[in-house]
Amino acid sequence: MSDGPVVLALEFYAVRKTADFGFLREPEHADRLLRLDPLDDHVAEGLSVDRHSRLLLSRSHVPPSLVLAYCGTAALAAHTAARCGAALVLVDPDVVDAEIMHRDFLQLCATMNVDPATVDGTGRLARWEAVLTAARDRVATEYGGDEEAYEMVDDLFARYRAWAWFLEAARDPVPADPDGEITVISGRPPRNLGALLARPARATFHQAAPDADTLSLPDVRDLVRRLFHQAAGAGR
């Protein structure tokens, strides 16, 4: 990557097609876009938002001039932007709280076909681990039960653990206070934006079509592309 301005995009890979800033990869700016999935850094261990933001910035040769975030990456992106003085774009920002963590735990139980009422564990992460432990042999057996099946299941479950650790780290975040321009794009009024930003009134809000995949909308892509071009082509 060159030493010019860099745009850092945080997104969850393989969650759904709209969680994707790949439409910004254009030949003339290919070396300006750094796309990272925060879950990749939680596979080996859980990271605090503060430590994680430092790690993300270490991946770039120069500090980003713009940080893009999708959904639950909002808190991490806001702290990263505040740390390096970058502009910030939040698309459908979510605040991770106890309600979201419980919702995702129930989704895990449904996916693994485990009754949540039977799950033992005294903490949030322990309950996630109990579900994965209970489901491991059954899921591996469904895929043949051999060594390769267990390796595949363990790789998949590592991703689930990373998701749990990420949620735990992002839960009830301390509001960040970035100095750069803040843009919020959402199909609904952001829920509890003050939990993400110390000065939420500084944010410029763009209403997207409700009940739509926000990042797939042409007008949203045009706006994000314009902000990307401004950051990718401007000096610091």
C-alpha positions as CSV (number, residue, x, y, z in Angstrom):
1,M,0.0,0.0,0.0
2,S,1.3,3.5,-0.9
3,D,2.0,6.2,1.7
4,G,-1.0,8.3,0.5
5,P,-4.2,8.8,2.4
6,V,-5.9,5.5,3.4
7,V,-9.6,4.7,4.0
8,L,-10.2,2.0,6.6
9,A,-13.5,0.1,6.2
10,L,-14.8,-2.2,8.9
11,E,-17.3,-4.9,7.9
12,F,-18.3,-8.4,8.8
13,Y,-17.4,-10.8,6.1
14,A,-19.9,-13.5,5.1
15,V,-22.7,-12.1,7.3
16,R,-24.8,-10.8,4.4
17,K,-24.1,-9.4,1.1
18,T,-24.9,-5.8,2.1
19,A,-22.1,-5.8,4.7
20,D,-19.7,-5.0,2.0
21,F,-17.7,-1.9,1.1
22,G,-16.2,-3.7,-1.9
23,F,-18.0,-1.4,-4.3
24,L,-15.4,1.2,-3.4
25,R,-12.5,-0.8,-4.9
26,E,-11.8,1.1,-8.1
27,P,-8.5,0.8,-10.0
28,E,-7.4,4.4,-9.5
29,H,-7.9,4.1,-5.7
30,A,-7.3,0.4,-5.1
31,D,-4.4,1.1,-2.8
32,R,-6.4,3.6,-0.7
33,L,-9.0,1.2,0.7
34,L,-8.1,-1.2,3.6
35,R,-11.0,-3.5,4.4
36,L,-10.8,-5.4,7.7
37,D,-13.2,-7.7,9.5
38,P,-12.9,-7.0,13.2
39,L,-13.8,-10.6,14.1
40,D,-10.5,-11.9,12.6
41,D,-8.7,-10.3,15.5
42,H,-10.9,-12.0,18.1
43,V,-10.3,-15.5,17.0
44,A,-7.2,-15.9,19.2
45,E,-8.3,-13.8,22.1
46,G,-10.8,-11.1,23.2
47,L,-9.7,-7.5,22.7
48,S,-11.0,-4.4,24.3
49,V,-12.2,-1.6,22.0
50,D,-9.2,0.5,23.0
51,R,-6.6,-2.2,22.3
52,H,-8.4,-3.2,19.1
53,S,-8.4,0.3,17.7
54,R,-4.7,0.5,18.2
55,L,-4.2,-2.8,16.5
56,L,-6.3,-1.7,13.5
57,L,-4.3,1.5,13.1
58,S,-1.1,-0.5,13.1
59,R,-2.2,-2.3,9.9
60,S,-1.9,0.9,7.9
61,H,1.3,2.6,6.8
62,V,-0.3,6.0,7.5
63,P,-3.2,7.0,9.7
64,P,-6.5,6.7,7.9
65,S,-8.2,9.9,6.7
66,L,-11.6,8.2,6.8
67,V,-13.1,5.3,8.8
68,L,-16.1,3.5,7.4
69,A,-18.2,1.3,9.7
70,Y,-21.2,-1.0,9.2
71,C,-23.7,-2.1,11.9
72,G,-22.1,-3.3,15.1
73,T,-18.6,-2.1,14.2
74,A,-19.7,1.4,14.9
75,A,-18.2,1.8,18.4
76,L,-14.8,0.4,17.3
77,A,-14.8,2.6,14.3
78,A,-15.7,5.7,16.3
79,H,-12.8,5.1,18.8
80,T,-10.4,4.4,15.9
81,A,-11.4,7.6,14.1
82,A,-11.0,9.6,17.4
83,R,-7.6,8.1,17.9
84,C,-6.2,9.1,14.5
85,G,-8.3,12.3,13.7
86,A,-10.1,10.7,10.8
87,A,-13.6,11.4,9.4
88,L,-16.2,8.8,10.3
89,V,-19.0,7.3,8.4
90,L,-21.5,5.0,10.2
91,V,-23.9,2.9,8.2
92,D,-26.8,1.5,10.1
93,P,-24.9,1.9,13.4
94,D,-25.9,-0.5,16.2
95,V,-25.1,-0.1,19.9
96,V,-24.2,-3.5,21.4
97,D,-26.0,-3.9,24.7
98,A,-27.4,-6.7,26.9
99,E,-30.5,-6.9,24.6
100,I,-28.5,-7.5,21.5
101,M,-26.2,-10.0,23.2
102,H,-29.2,-12.0,24.4
103,R,-30.8,-11.8,21.0
104,D,-27.7,-13.2,19.3
105,F,-27.3,-15.9,22.0
106,L,-30.9,-17.0,21.2
107,Q,-30.0,-17.0,17.5
108,L,-27.0,-19.2,18.2
109,C,-29.1,-21.6,20.2
110,A,-31.6,-21.8,17.3
111,T,-28.8,-22.4,14.8
112,M,-27.2,-25.1,16.9
113,N,-30.6,-26.6,17.8
114,V,-29.9,-26.3,21.5
115,D,-32.7,-25.3,24.0
116,P,-31.5,-22.2,25.7
117,A,-33.3,-23.2,28.9
118,T,-30.9,-26.2,29.2
119,V,-27.7,-24.1,28.9
120,D,-25.6,-23.9,32.0
121,G,-23.0,-21.2,32.5
122,T,-22.6,-18.3,34.9
123,G,-21.5,-15.7,32.4
124,R,-22.4,-14.5,28.9
125,L,-19.3,-16.0,27.3
126,A,-19.6,-19.3,29.3
127,R,-23.2,-19.7,28.0
128,W,-22.0,-19.3,24.4
129,E,-19.2,-21.9,25.0
130,A,-21.7,-24.3,26.6
131,V,-23.9,-24.2,23.5
132,L,-20.9,-24.9,21.2
133,T,-19.7,-27.7,23.4
134,A,-23.1,-29.3,23.4
135,A,-23.4,-29.1,19.6
136,R,-19.9,-30.0,18.5
137,D,-20.2,-33.8,18.2
138,R,-23.7,-33.7,16.6
139,V,-22.7,-31.1,14.0
140,A,-19.5,-32.9,13.2
141,T,-21.4,-36.2,12.8
142,E,-23.8,-34.5,10.4
143,Y,-20.8,-33.7,8.1
144,G,-19.4,-37.3,8.3
145,G,-17.9,-37.4,11.8
146,D,-14.3,-37.8,10.5
147,E,-11.3,-35.7,11.3
148,E,-12.0,-33.3,8.5
149,A,-15.5,-32.8,9.7
150,Y,-14.3,-31.9,13.2
151,E,-11.7,-29.5,11.7
152,M,-14.4,-27.8,9.7
153,V,-16.7,-27.5,12.8
154,D,-13.9,-26.2,15.0
155,D,-13.1,-23.5,12.4
156,L,-16.8,-22.6,12.3
157,F,-17.1,-22.5,16.0
158,A,-14.0,-20.4,16.3
159,R,-15.9,-17.8,14.3
160,Y,-18.9,-18.0,16.7
161,R,-16.5,-17.5,19.7
162,A,-14.9,-14.5,18.0
163,W,-18.4,-13.0,17.5
164,A,-19.2,-13.5,21.2
165,W,-15.9,-11.9,22.2
166,F,-16.4,-9.0,19.9
167,L,-19.9,-8.4,21.3
168,E,-18.5,-8.6,24.9
169,A,-15.8,-6.0,24.0
170,A,-18.2,-3.7,22.2
171,R,-21.0,-4.0,24.9
172,D,-22.1,-0.6,26.4
173,P,-19.2,1.3,24.9
174,V,-17.7,4.5,26.3
175,P,-18.8,7.2,23.8
176,A,-16.0,8.3,21.5
177,D,-15.2,11.9,20.6
178,P,-13.8,12.0,17.0
179,D,-12.8,15.5,15.8
180,G,-13.3,14.8,12.1
181,E,-16.6,15.0,10.1
182,I,-19.1,12.5,11.2
183,T,-21.7,11.1,8.8
184,V,-24.5,8.7,9.8
185,I,-26.5,6.8,7.1
186,S,-29.5,4.8,8.3
187,G,-32.9,3.7,7.2
188,R,-34.1,4.4,10.7
189,P,-33.2,6.9,13.4
190,P,-30.1,5.6,15.1
191,R,-30.8,4.0,18.4
192,N,-29.0,5.6,21.2
193,L,-26.4,7.4,19.1
194,G,-25.2,9.1,22.3
195,A,-23.8,5.8,23.5
196,L,-21.4,5.8,20.5
197,L,-20.5,9.5,20.2
198,A,-19.7,12.0,23.0
199,R,-21.1,14.8,20.8
200,P,-23.8,13.1,18.6
201,A,-25.1,16.5,17.5
202,R,-22.0,16.9,15.4
203,A,-23.1,14.1,13.2
204,T,-24.8,14.7,9.8
205,F,-27.7,12.3,9.4
206,H,-28.7,10.9,6.0
207,Q,-32.0,9.1,5.9
208,A,-32.0,6.0,3.7
209,A,-35.0,4.1,2.5
210,P,-36.5,2.2,5.5
211,D,-36.8,-1.6,5.3
212,A,-34.0,-1.8,2.7
213,D,-30.5,-3.1,2.6
214,T,-28.9,0.3,3.2
215,L,-25.5,-0.4,1.6
216,S,-27.1,-1.8,-1.6
217,L,-29.1,1.4,-2.3
218,P,-27.7,3.5,-5.2
219,D,-28.0,6.8,-3.5
220,V,-26.2,5.5,-0.4
221,R,-23.4,4.0,-2.5
222,D,-23.1,7.4,-4.3
223,L,-22.8,9.2,-1.0
224,V,-20.3,6.8,0.5
225,R,-18.3,6.8,-2.8
226,R,-18.2,10.6,-2.8
227,L,-16.9,10.7,0.8
228,F,-14.4,8.0,-0.1
229,H,-13.1,9.9,-3.1
230,Q,-12.7,13.0,-1.0
231,A,-10.7,11.1,1.6
232,A,-8.7,9.1,-0.9
233,G,-7.7,12.1,-3.0
234,A,-7.0,14.7,-0.3
235,G,-3.8,15.3,1.6
236,R,-3.7,15.3,5.3
